[in-house]
Amino acid sequence: MNKFSKVSRERLDTCHDLLQILMTDVLEEMDISILCGHRTAAEQNRAYEDGFSKVKFPNSKHNSLPSMAVDVAPYPINWNDVARWKKLGEVVWKCWLRLPISERAGYRLVWGGDWKLFKDSPHFEIVKD
């Protein structure tokens, strides 16, 4: 049985309850690490300057508290294993659709791995409909 590390749990705890439920379900099927939940102004602007984000603070879904976005990686992390990143996306979508409609009502899930101009495979966000 997979288990979040202390650091992953702390990062996930900064996220919206729906993302916490979703990623806990994902963990049952695939070992994952939580890379980032909420980002402060300094963290967001550093992510922008380092090329990991296309927006400065406060324009990221990571900037609200609770965070409406979470960055996740298959564990152990191998940035070049395209098949595992694709599998992560599939597992997250499957777990999202398995959530009761009453829990996800009013929200839709967006995966950065589906973006055309800036692929961001670790990034998942929930958006209010």
SEKEVEX-330656 format. One line per field, with one value per atom (N, C-alpha, C): chain; atom name; x, y, z; residue in three letters. Coordinates in pm, whole numbers, always signed. Each point is the difference from the previous one (the first is absolute). Layout:
% SEKEVEX-330656
chaine <- (A_...)
atome <- (CA_...)
u <- (X_...)
v <- (Y_...)
w <- (Z_...)
residu <- (ALA_...)
This chain:
% SEKEVEX-330656
chaine <- (A_A_A_A_A_A_A_A_A_A_A_A_A_A_A_A_A_A_A_A_A_A_A_A_A_A_A_A_A_A_A_A_A_A_A_A_A_A_A_A_A_A_A_A_A_A_A_A_A_A_A_A_A_A_A_A_A_A_A_A_A_A_A_A_A_A_A_A_A_A_A_A_A_A_A_A_A_A_A_A_A_A_A_A_A_A_A_A_A_A_A_A_A_A_A_A_A_A_A_A_A_A_A_A_A_A_A_A_A_A_A_A_A_A_A_A_A_A_A_A_A_A_A_A_A_A_A_A_A_A_A_A_A_A_A_A_A_A_A_A_A_A_A_A_A_A_A_A_A_A_A_A_A_A_A_A_A_A_A_A_A_A_A_A_A_A_A_A_A_A_A_A_A_A_A_A_A_A_A_A_A_A_A_A_A_A_A_A_A_A_A_A_A_A_A_A_A_A_A_A_A_A_A_A_A_A_A_A_A_A_A_A_A_A_A_A_A_A_A_A_A_A_A_A_A_A_A_A_A_A_A_A_A_A_A_A_A_A_A_A_A_A_A_A_A_A_A_A_A_A_A_A_A_A_A_A_A_A_A_A_A_A_A_A_A_A_A_A_A_A_A_A_A_A_A_A_A_A_A_A_A_A_A_A_A_A_A_A_A_A_A_A_A_A_A_A_A_A_A_A_A_A_A_A_A_A_A_A_A_A_A_A_A_A_A_A_A_A_A_A_A_A_A_A_A_A_A_A_A_A_A_A_A_A_A_A_A_A_A_A_A_A_A_A_A_A_A_A_A_A_A_A_A_A_A_A_A_A_A_A_A_A_A_A_A_A_A_A_A_A_A_A_A_A_A_A_A_A_A_A_A_A_A_A_A_A_A)
atome <- (N_CA_C_N_CA_C_N_CA_C_N_CA_C_N_CA_C_N_CA_C_N_CA_C_N_CA_C_N_CA_C_N_CA_C_N_CA_C_N_CA_C_N_CA_C_N_CA_C_N_CA_C_N_CA_C_N_CA_C_N_CA_C_N_CA_C_N_CA_C_N_CA_C_N_CA_C_N_CA_C_N_CA_C_N_CA_C_N_CA_C_N_CA_C_N_CA_C_N_CA_C_N_CA_C_N_CA_C_N_CA_C_N_CA_C_N_CA_C_N_CA_C_N_CA_C_N_CA_C_N_CA_C_N_CA_C_N_CA_C_N_CA_C_N_CA_C_N_CA_C_N_CA_C_N_CA_C_N_CA_C_N_CA_C_N_CA_C_N_CA_C_N_CA_C_N_CA_C_N_CA_C_N_CA_C_N_CA_C_N_CA_C_N_CA_C_N_CA_C_N_CA_C_N_CA_C_N_CA_C_N_CA_C_N_CA_C_N_CA_C_N_CA_C_N_CA_C_N_CA_C_N_CA_C_N_CA_C_N_CA_C_N_CA_C_N_CA_C_N_CA_C_N_CA_C_N_CA_C_N_CA_C_N_CA_C_N_CA_C_N_CA_C_N_CA_C_N_CA_C_N_CA_C_N_CA_C_N_CA_C_N_CA_C_N_CA_C_N_CA_C_N_CA_C_N_CA_C_N_CA_C_N_CA_C_N_CA_C_N_CA_C_N_CA_C_N_CA_C_N_CA_C_N_CA_C_N_CA_C_N_CA_C_N_CA_C_N_CA_C_N_CA_C_N_CA_C_N_CA_C_N_CA_C_N_CA_C_N_CA_C_N_CA_C_N_CA_C_N_CA_C_N_CA_C_N_CA_C_N_CA_C_N_CA_C_N_CA_C_N_CA_C_N_CA_C_N_CA_C_N_CA_C_N_CA_C_N_CA_C_N_CA_C_N_CA_C_N_CA_C_N_CA_C_N_CA_C_N_CA_C_N_CA_C_N_CA_C_N_CA_C)
u <- (+84_-84_+88_-28_+77_-40_+94_-24_+73_-64_+66_+112_+110_+106_-52_+70_-38_-3_+100_+8_-114_-27_-111_-132_-21_-125_-13_+108_-2_-34_+57_-28_-145_-48_-138_-100_+36_-89_-26_+81_-23_-98_-48_-87_-148_-83_-146_-35_-103_-42_-23_-55_-27_+130_+105_+129_+61_-21_+52_-67_-130_-74_+47_+11_+41_+139_+96_+137_+16_-81_+1_-51_-101_-50_+105_+67_+105_+109_+37_+107_-32_-128_-37_+34_+9_+29_+141_+66_+131_+77_+125_+81_+35_-31_+23_+64_+66_+54_-73_-32_-59_+115_+16_+111_-31_-128_-37_-150_-41_-140_-5_-23_-3_+140_+4_+125_-17_+96_+4_+39_-5_+40_+144_+89_+141_+18_-69_+11_-56_-114_-61_+89_+51_+83_+132_+52_+120_-32_-116_-41_-12_-51_-11_+139_+87_+135_+81_-24_+73_-63_-111_-63_-95_-35_-92_-145_-22_-136_-2_-116_-16_-61_-31_-65_+71_-6_+51_-112_+38_-95_-87_-128_-86_-83_+52_-80_+2_+60_+2_-108_-50_-94_+67_+133_+74_-3_-40_+17_-113_-112_-107_+28_-65_+11_-140_-49_+72_+30_+106_+42_-101_-26_-89_+80_+132_+87_+97_+44_+100_+93_+128_+97_+39_-8_+17_+95_+77_+88_-11_+11_+9_+128_-7_+117_+52_+131_+105_-5_+46_-12_+106_-49_+87_-62_+56_-57_-7_+80_+5_-86_-68_-83_-141_-14_-124_-118_+24_-108_-57_+85_-49_-77_+39_-75_-137_-5_-128_-88_+59_-73_-53_+80_-46_-126_+3_-117_-122_+19_-111_-57_+87_-45_-75_+53_-68_-138_-10_-131_-96_+49_-86_-52_+89_-41_-96_+21_-90_-141_-10_-131_-66_+80_-52_-56_+41_-53_-150_-74_-144_-25_-99_-34_-26_-58_-30_+128_+113_+126_+67_-12_+69_-92_-127_-97_+48_-9_+40_+147_+74_+143_+32_+103_+56_+149_+57_+142_+75_+114_+87_+137_+58_+134_+95_+110_+102_+62_-10_+51_-80_-122_-84_+23_+72_+21_+87_-30_+71_+131_-2_+116_+103_-43_+88_-38_+60_-30_+49_-90_+31_-60_+62_-56_-22_+78_-28_-124_-49_-99_-146_-76_-143_-69_-107_-73_-150_-72_-145_-47_-99_-55_-150_-50_-144_-71_-106_-81_-76)
v <- (-119_+119_+125_+90_+124_+96_+87_+96_+130_+114_+128_+18_+58_+40_+118_+33_+114_+129_+19_+121_+4_-112_-4_+31_-57_+23_+148_+62_+143_+85_-34_+75_-19_-123_-28_+68_+12_+65_+146_+61_+140_+12_-115_-2_-10_+37_-12_-144_-16_-132_-98_+47_-88_-57_+82_-49_-98_+24_-93_-136_-1_-126_-70_+76_-57_-63_+73_-52_-116_-3_-114_-124_+17_-111_-45_+95_-32_-82_+38_-69_-148_-34_-141_-83_+66_-72_+18_+107_+33_+79_-36_+74_+136_+107_+136_+86_+104_+104_+130_+75_+132_+99_+65_+92_+140_+39_+137_+11_+73_+38_+152_+65_+146_+57_+112_+74_+142_+45_+140_+87_+131_+94_-27_-16_-24_-132_-104_-130_+4_+68_+9_+79_+112_+82_-71_-80_-79_-106_-65_-100_+64_+121_+74_+31_+54_+38_-122_-115_-123_-75_+52_-61_-114_-18_-107_+45_+129_+55_+110_+21_+106_+126_-2_+115_+37_+129_+50_-1_+15_+13_+123_-5_-103_-75_-17_-50_-151_-75_-145_-61_-114_-75_-47_+1_-36_+111_+121_+115_+24_-70_+14_-95_+26_-89_-31_-120_-116_+11_-69_+1_-75_+56_-65_-85_-12_-79_-80_-111_-84_-54_-7_-61_-135_-104_-138_-72_-94_-81_-146_-90_-142_-23_-85_-25_-141_-18_+100_+86_+122_+97_-26_-10_-8_+94_+118_+104_-43_-97_-41_-121_-57_-119_+43_+27_+52_-94_-130_-96_+12_+23_+14_+130_+107_+126_-16_-71_-27_-86_-100_-86_+83_+94_+87_+74_+60_+71_-90_-122_-95_-38_-24_-38_+115_+121_+115_+18_-9_+15_-109_-123_-112_+25_+45_+27_+118_+100_+116_-44_-81_-45_-96_-64_-92_+73_+126_+78_+18_-2_+25_+136_+5_+125_+110_-34_+101_+65_-74_+55_+91_-34_+80_+97_+4_+90_+144_+70_+140_+20_-110_+9_-85_+41_-85_-12_-109_-28_+38_+64_+37_-60_-64_-58_+76_+46_+70_-86_-132_-89_+6_+57_+16_+134_+90_+133_-11_+84_-5_+80_+121_+89_-22_-40_-14_-127_-112_-128_+7_-32_+2_-125_-114_-129_-18_+63_-17_+78_+94_+97_-46_+2_-24_+113_+51_+108_-24_+55_-3_+142_+8_+129_-3_+106_+8_+20_-78_+13_+130)
w <- (+0_+0_+0_-92_-11_+110_+36_+107_-35_+28_-21_+101_-47_+93_+82_+105_+85_-83_-86_-82_-101_-66_-96_+70_+118_+74_+36_+45_+34_-121_-114_-124_-43_+6_-40_+93_+126_+98_-32_-86_-40_-115_-50_-118_+39_-93_+14_+40_+81_+46_-114_-110_-114_-58_-7_-48_+100_+128_+102_-13_-19_-17_-126_-109_-128_+7_+54_+2_+98_+104_+91_-72_-85_-82_-102_-62_-97_+68_+122_+74_+21_+7_+17_-124_-116_-124_-51_+44_-54_+105_+22_+97_-60_+74_-49_+108_-46_+88_-31_+103_-18_-4_-114_-19_+50_-14_+34_+14_+100_+16_-10_+115_+5_-24_-74_-19_+50_+78_+44_-119_+20_-106_-43_+96_-34_-75_+45_-67_-141_-18_-133_-95_+46_-87_-33_+93_-28_-106_+13_-100_-138_-4_-127_-57_+85_-45_-45_+65_-35_-118_-55_-116_+31_+128_+38_+1_-19_-5_-104_-58_-99_+60_+129_+64_+130_+31_+127_+104_+126_+110_-23_+20_+59_-104_-120_-112_-21_+91_-11_+89_-40_+84_+129_+5_+121_+104_-38_+88_+99_-15_+98_+117_+109_+115_+48_-17_-48_-150_-39_-140_-86_-117_-96_-99_+25_-87_+86_-57_+65_-108_+31_-89_+60_-83_+44_-94_+54_-85_+40_-99_+33_+81_+102_+83_-27_-12_+1_-126_+14_-109_-107_-124_-118_-102_-15_-86_-146_-40_-141_-34_+97_-24_-44_-129_-57_+29_-5_+23_+142_+98_+139_+18_-69_+10_-64_-112_-65_+92_+62_+94_+117_+51_+108_-43_-118_-50_-9_-50_-12_+137_+97_+133_+66_-12_+60_-62_-133_-65_+44_+9_+43_+142_+89_+138_+7_-83_-5_-38_-103_-47_+98_+83_+101_+123_+19_+112_-18_+108_-12_-65_-86_-68_+101_+113_+102_+55_+1_+49_-101_-128_-102_-73_+41_-63_+9_-112_-5_-33_-17_-32_-122_-69_-105_+25_-44_+19_-127_+17_-111_+27_-103_+12_-91_+56_-77_-109_+12_-104_-128_+8_-119_-69_+63_-58_-125_-97_-129_+0_+54_-10_+110_+116_+115_+74_-39_+66_+145_+92_+142_+63_-29_+40_+150_+89_+144_+47_-80_+46_-22_+111_-5_+75_-57_+67_-13_+97_-9_-26_-86_-43_+26_+59_+22_-132_-21_-124_+1)
residu <- (MET_MET_MET_ASN_ASN_ASN_LYS_LYS_LYS_PHE_PHE_PHE_SER_SER_SER_LYS_LYS_LYS_VAL_VAL_VAL_SER_SER_SER_ARG_ARG_ARG_GLU_GLU_GLU_ARG_ARG_ARG_LEU_LEU_LEU_ASP_ASP_ASP_THR_THR_THR_CYS_CYS_CYS_HIS_HIS_HIS_ASP_ASP_ASP_LEU_LEU_LEU_LEU_LEU_LEU_GLN_GLN_GLN_ILE_ILE_ILE_LEU_LEU_LEU_MET_MET_MET_THR_THR_THR_ASP_ASP_ASP_VAL_VAL_VAL_LEU_LEU_LEU_GLU_GLU_GLU_GLU_GLU_GLU_MET_MET_MET_ASP_ASP_ASP_ILE_ILE_ILE_SER_SER_SER_ILE_ILE_ILE_LEU_LEU_LEU_CYS_CYS_CYS_GLY_GLY_GLY_HIS_HIS_HIS_ARG_ARG_ARG_THR_THR_THR_ALA_ALA_ALA_ALA_ALA_ALA_GLU_GLU_GLU_GLN_GLN_GLN_ASN_ASN_ASN_ARG_ARG_ARG_ALA_ALA_ALA_TYR_TYR_TYR_GLU_GLU_GLU_ASP_ASP_ASP_GLY_GLY_GLY_PHE_PHE_PHE_SER_SER_SER_LYS_LYS_LYS_VAL_VAL_VAL_LYS_LYS_LYS_PHE_PHE_PHE_PRO_PRO_PRO_ASN_ASN_ASN_SER_SER_SER_LYS_LYS_LYS_HIS_HIS_HIS_ASN_ASN_ASN_SER_SER_SER_LEU_LEU_LEU_PRO_PRO_PRO_SER_SER_SER_MET_MET_MET_ALA_ALA_ALA_VAL_VAL_VAL_ASP_ASP_ASP_VAL_VAL_VAL_ALA_ALA_ALA_PRO_PRO_PRO_TYR_TYR_TYR_PRO_PRO_PRO_ILE_ILE_ILE_ASN_ASN_ASN_TRP_TRP_TRP_ASN_ASN_ASN_ASP_ASP_ASP_VAL_VAL_VAL_ALA_ALA_ALA_ARG_ARG_ARG_TRP_TRP_TRP_LYS_LYS_LYS_LYS_LYS_LYS_LEU_LEU_LEU_GLY_GLY_GLY_GLU_GLU_GLU_VAL_VAL_VAL_VAL_VAL_VAL_TRP_TRP_TRP_LYS_LYS_LYS_CYS_CYS_CYS_TRP_TRP_TRP_LEU_LEU_LEU_ARG_ARG_ARG_LEU_LEU_LEU_PRO_PRO_PRO_ILE_ILE_ILE_SER_SER_SER_GLU_GLU_GLU_ARG_ARG_ARG_ALA_ALA_ALA_GLY_GLY_GLY_TYR_TYR_TYR_ARG_ARG_ARG_LEU_LEU_LEU_VAL_VAL_VAL_TRP_TRP_TRP_GLY_GLY_GLY_GLY_GLY_GLY_ASP_ASP_ASP_TRP_TRP_TRP_LYS_LYS_LYS_LEU_LEU_LEU_PHE_PHE_PHE_LYS_LYS_LYS_ASP_ASP_ASP_SER_SER_SER_PRO_PRO_PRO_HIS_HIS_HIS_PHE_PHE_PHE_GLU_GLU_GLU_ILE_ILE_ILE_VAL_VAL_VAL_LYS_LYS_LYS_ASP_ASP_ASP)
